[in-house]
Amino acid sequence: MAEHPAYPVGLRLTGRRVVVLGGGQVAQRRLPALIAAGAAVHLVSPEVTASVEAMADAGEITWHQRPYEDGDLADAWYALIATGDTEANARASAEAERRRVWCVRSDDADEATAWTPATGHSEGVTVAVLTTDARGRDPRHTAAIRDAVVEGLRDGTLVAPHHRTRTPGVALVGGGPGDPDLITVRGRRLLAEADVVIADRLGPRDLLAELPPHVEVIDAAKIPYGRFMAQEAINNALIEHAKQGKSVVRLKGGDPYVFGRGMEELQALAEVGIPCTVVPGISSSISVPSAAGIPVTHRGVAHEFTVVSGHVAPDDERSLVDWPSLARLTGTLVILMGVDKIGKIAETLVAHGKPADTPVALVQEGTTAAQRRVDATLATVAETVRTEDVKPPAVIVIGEVVKVGPTAAAPRE
Ligand SMILES: C[S@@+](CC[C@H](N)C(=O)[O-])C[C@H]1O[C@@H](n2cnc3c(N)ncnc32)[C@H](O)[C@@H]1O
């Protein structure tokens, strides 16, 4: 019989009976997709793996704890035959043929009436890859093609603009701390689809170089603001470009809502009726310490961490921070925008009871090639910042967690 290519189709299995024969690794791998498709899965097998048993215990599948029997495929729409017994598999596949139930076989693709493609998902799309005929089947090759396509869509190297569901208006995208690999999949996709990108100095600036030439990249710090405040000028630029029907990405460092003025931008857009999508980002407050080997919490050391802006000094009347209370906390303090005021901050914490020998680490330009870490104590940090010439952007970590990692440096006395 001449070999014809398989006919690709998507099965809509919600509420439909699917029979799985066998409870080993093959079933374990296939079950999550069947459950996600809403199938009424009946699994027949005397034994199952621990993961399959957990799915049965959770009520996600019905497990019939016995070997396959003729008649098991009655009323099934689809069957997966994957027992370790070739003779039972052959009998089951004969039953499937008799009952006209499409079936896949783990042990013999030639005898199967259906094949499982290598599948992956990216933003509402399922990528399914099948080889053309049974003889040419090469599961590793199809899986590699699937990975290349899904990965390309995720990281934006394979650009497939959304025509019907293109995100309208402005996307406020948290770009993470700087390393281009630390932006979210969604953020990267939106960036790949943008017509205009308004970017901060902080964040994954390397990604801007990868954008196609038609994309207009605007440095937020360079938007002229004349009679407006800088932030107002940025809001106006967002509004102007969005009103022209362009897909606008506002690329911000870290997370848009952590000292990022993200809500101000969203409010300005809402006032003029422009839709805004917010994509969370990995905040420098956690990721920069982590990149320097500092966990913001550690069992038995810190049960809390507090993220504080240090952009105004503790004695500044504009400060909203209760420094005396922070001095009493036993957990970790993470200070952003605090390099300039760290002397005053350390002094205030010590004056309100924090031990002067509390460890401090300053991590400058975290997650980038220029990352560096300088260690001190509350007593020495002001001097250390001067002698070591620590410059913003830096995250300052205060607390015993600074000392727990294997990369902890000895503090400067
Ligand atoms: C205006 S705040 C924005 C914070 C950002 N939204 C976030 O979630 O990370 C800027 C401050 O974040 C910190 N920061 C951001 N990226 C950093 C990095 N790669 N290395 C060190 N500090 C960073 C610095 O304290 C900097 O002054």
The ligand as an ORCA input file, in Angstrom:
! r2SCAN-3c Opt
* xyz 0 1
  C      13.569     53.814     39.760
  S      14.046     52.373     40.545
  C      13.266     51.204     39.533
  C      13.192     49.819     40.112
  C      12.627     48.819     39.164
  N      11.269     49.142     38.814
  C      12.692     47.407     39.706
  O      11.659     46.788     39.989
  O      13.818     46.886     39.792
  C      15.735     52.286     40.096
  C      16.601     51.617     41.127
  O      16.491     50.210     41.014
  C      17.729     49.617     41.338
  N      18.215     48.877     40.172
  C      17.527     48.640     39.055
  N      18.240     47.855     38.216
  C      19.402     47.603     38.833
  C      20.552     46.844     38.507
  N      20.657     46.162     37.362
  N      21.558     46.777     39.406
  C      21.479     47.425     40.558
  N      20.420     48.156     40.930
  C      19.386     48.234     40.090
  C      18.666     50.734     41.730
  O      18.562     50.900     43.132
  C      18.063     51.880     40.980
  O      18.449     53.107     41.545
*
